Amino acid sequence: MAATGQVMLGFTPGETVIVTGAGSGIGRSTAINAAAVGLTVAVWDVNADGAAATVRNIQQAGGKAVSVTANVTDDAQVEAALAASAQMGNVRYLVNNAGPASAAELDFDQAMLAGIGSMRRVTTAWLARGPVSGAALVNVASVAGNLIGSAPDWYPATKAAIMGYTRHLAAYRADAVRANAVAPGLTDTARMAGYADSDLGKRILGRIPLHRMASPDEISWGILFLLSPLASYVNGILLTMDGGWTITQ
Ligand SMILES: NC(=O)c1ccc[n+]([C@@H]2O[C@H](COP(=O)([O-])OP(=O)(O)OC[C@H]3O[C@@H](n4cnc5c(N)ncnc54)[C@H](O)[C@@H]3O)[C@@H](O)[C@H]2O)c1
C-alpha cells in the first residue's frame, strides 16, 4: 500500500489496529485510512452490515481487514471481539470511536455506560491481554463537554468523562499505552443527516470560520496522527478539530 509519495505516518505495515464503531462515519474513515497507511484493521461494530461494507471497501483497495460484530457495552462480546482481533497479530493500536448519538433516547446512567463505560471496558480488556511495545490509543471525545455545553445532559457529560479517562491513562498507564483524544466539531456523518440544511445548522455553520462541517476523512487523519509513531511524544492531549468553531464563540 506504500504508493510513492504517500504519507505512511511511521506505522510498520501489518501491525493491527482495532477501530470501534467502524461500520459508519468517523470510524469507517479511520479504518479505511488506517489500512491505507499499512495497518491491518479489526473493524468492530454492533452493525454487522456496516462493518462488512467497511471491510469490503478496504479489501477492494488492497488493504487487510476483518469484520468483528460486537457491542462495546457488553463484557462477553468485547472479550470475544478481542480474541478474534488478536488472531490477526499483536494488536498495538486501539481507536475507541463507538458512542451513542446525542439524539439517542437514553437515560443518564445508561448513557454513561454506553458513552464512557464502553471505552473503559474495551481499553481495560485490551491492556489486560499483556504489554505490546509502542502501544497507543485514541479516544473519540467531542467539543461537546470539553469546550462547549450541549444537550441532552448526558452527551457533554460522557464526552468530558472520556477526556478525564484519557488523562488518567496518559498519567498512570504510560508504561502500557500512549493515550490521546480528539474533539471533533460538527462532522458530516449519518447521524448529522439533514443538519446542514436545517435552520439551526445554517446558523451554527455560519459561525464556524470554515463555514462547513468536517468530513469524517478529515477527522480520521487527526486520529491516525495521534496514534502513529510520529506522535511518540504526544501523550494526554485533546486535539480539537472544529474548523475554528470554538475559538470564535
Ligand atoms: N458526527 C459528529 O458531528 C461528531 C462530533 C463529535 C464527536 N463525534 C463522535 O464520533 C464518534 C463517531 O460518530 P459518527 O458521527 O461517526 O457516528 P455514526 O453514527 O456515523 O457511526 C457510529 C458507528 O458506531 C456504531 N456503534 C454505536 N454504538 C455501538 C456500540 N455500543 N458497539 C459497537 N458499535 C457501536 C454504530 O453502529 C455506527 O456504525 C462518536 O463517538 C461520536 O460521539 C461525532
The ligand as an SDF file (V2000), in Angstrom:
LIG
                    3D

 44 48  0  0  0  0  0  0  0  0999 V2000
  -20.6430   13.4240   13.8140 N   0  0  0  0  0  0  0  0  0  0  0  0
  -20.3040   14.4110   14.6430 C   0  0  0  0  0  0  0  0  0  0  0  0
  -20.6470   15.6020   14.4210 O   0  0  0  0  0  0  0  0  0  0  0  0
  -19.4680   14.1170   15.8730 C   0  0  0  0  0  0  0  0  0  0  0  0
  -18.9230   15.2030   16.5820 C   0  0  0  0  0  0  0  0  0  0  0  0
  -18.1570   14.9600   17.7100 C   0  0  0  0  0  0  0  0  0  0  0  0
  -17.9180   13.6570   18.1220 C   0  0  0  0  0  0  0  0  0  0  0  0
  -18.4610   12.6370   17.4240 N   0  0  0  0  0  0  0  0  0  0  0  0
  -18.1920   11.2690   17.9290 C   0  0  0  0  0  0  0  0  0  0  0  0
  -17.5930   10.4890   16.9180 O   0  0  0  0  0  0  0  0  0  0  0  0
  -17.9090    9.1020   17.1270 C   0  0  0  0  0  0  0  0  0  0  0  0
  -18.4260    8.5140   15.8230 C   0  0  0  0  0  0  0  0  0  0  0  0
  -19.5700    9.2420   15.4190 O   0  0  0  0  0  0  0  0  0  0  0  0
  -20.1000    9.2810   13.9160 P   0  0  0  0  0  0  0  0  0  0  0  0
  -20.6770   10.6280   13.7150 O   0  0  0  0  0  0  0  0  0  0  0  0
  -19.0660    8.7670   13.0120 O   0  0  0  0  0  0  0  0  0  0  0  0
  -21.3390    8.2620   14.0590 O   0  0  0  0  0  0  0  0  0  0  0  0
  -22.0400    7.2250   13.0840 P   0  0  0  0  0  0  0  0  0  0  0  0
  -23.4090    7.1010   13.6580 O   0  0  0  0  0  0  0  0  0  0  0  0
  -21.8530    7.5590   11.6470 O   0  0  0  0  0  0  0  0  0  0  0  0
  -21.2310    5.8710   13.3720 O   0  0  0  0  0  0  0  0  0  0  0  0
  -21.1780    5.3060   14.6420 C   0  0  0  0  0  0  0  0  0  0  0  0
  -20.9550    3.7990   14.4910 C   0  0  0  0  0  0  0  0  0  0  0  0
  -20.7620    3.2640   15.8110 O   0  0  0  0  0  0  0  0  0  0  0  0
  -21.5200    2.0800   15.9360 C   0  0  0  0  0  0  0  0  0  0  0  0
  -21.8550    1.8740   17.3390 N   0  0  0  0  0  0  0  0  0  0  0  0
  -22.6340    2.6720   18.1170 C   0  0  0  0  0  0  0  0  0  0  0  0
  -22.7500    2.1430   19.3370 N   0  0  0  0  0  0  0  0  0  0  0  0
  -22.0140    0.9990   19.3250 C   0  0  0  0  0  0  0  0  0  0  0  0
  -21.7670    0.0060   20.3000 C   0  0  0  0  0  0  0  0  0  0  0  0
  -22.2920    0.0810   21.5250 N   0  0  0  0  0  0  0  0  0  0  0  0
  -20.9560   -1.0210   19.9720 N   0  0  0  0  0  0  0  0  0  0  0  0
  -20.4180   -1.1030   18.7360 C   0  0  0  0  0  0  0  0  0  0  0  0
  -20.6470   -0.2140   17.7680 N   0  0  0  0  0  0  0  0  0  0  0  0
  -21.4410    0.8300   18.0620 C   0  0  0  0  0  0  0  0  0  0  0  0
  -22.7410    2.3120   15.0630 C   0  0  0  0  0  0  0  0  0  0  0  0
  -23.3810    1.0990   14.6860 O   0  0  0  0  0  0  0  0  0  0  0  0
  -22.1590    3.0790   13.8880 C   0  0  0  0  0  0  0  0  0  0  0  0
  -21.7450    2.2140   12.8490 O   0  0  0  0  0  0  0  0  0  0  0  0
  -18.9160    9.0720   18.2810 C   0  0  0  0  0  0  0  0  0  0  0  0
  -18.2360    8.7740   19.4880 O   0  0  0  0  0  0  0  0  0  0  0  0
  -19.4440   10.4910   18.3060 C   0  0  0  0  0  0  0  0  0  0  0  0
  -19.9550   10.8830   19.5670 O   0  0  0  0  0  0  0  0  0  0  0  0
  -19.2230   12.8130   16.3030 C   0  0  0  0  0  0  0  0  0  0  0  0
  1  2  1  0
  2  3  2  0
  2  4  1  0
  4  5  1  0
  4 44  2  0
  5  6  2  0
  6  7  1  0
  7  8  2  0
  8  9  1  0
  8 44  1  0
  9 10  1  0
  9 42  1  0
 10 11  1  0
 11 12  1  0
 11 40  1  0
 12 13  1  0
 13 14  1  0
 14 15  2  0
 14 16  1  0
 14 17  1  0
 17 18  1  0
 18 19  2  0
 18 20  1  0
 18 21  1  0
 21 22  1  0
 22 23  1  0
 23 24  1  0
 23 38  1  0
 24 25  1  0
 25 26  1  0
 25 36  1  0
 26 27  1  0
 26 35  1  0
 27 28  2  0
 28 29  1  0
 29 30  1  0
 29 35  2  0
 30 31  1  0
 30 32  2  0
 32 33  1  0
 33 34  2  0
 34 35  1  0
 36 37  1  0
 36 38  1  0
 38 39  1  0
 40 41  1  0
 40 42  1  0
 42 43  1  0
M  CHG  2   8   1  16  -1
M  END
$$$$
